[in-house]
């Protein structure tokens, strides 16, 4: 005699927490800079560091809304 195995599984859905608490994707975007792509007014300063010893470090301004990165040019004299 074969009995069919019946399994019951309860799935509990938790309410989403924190949704809408922060409008920006990037909470570290506090530098005032207008994005060329979307026009958002805040950016995060990202230091990429030095790749070679005879070059200056790469610094990017990353948009707090769309994530678009713009390189900051270094002027040497």
Beta strands, then each sheet from edge to edge (+ up, - down):
strand 1: 31-32
strand 2: 42-49
strand 3: 58-63
strand 4: 69-72
sheet 1: 1+ 2- 3+ 4-
end
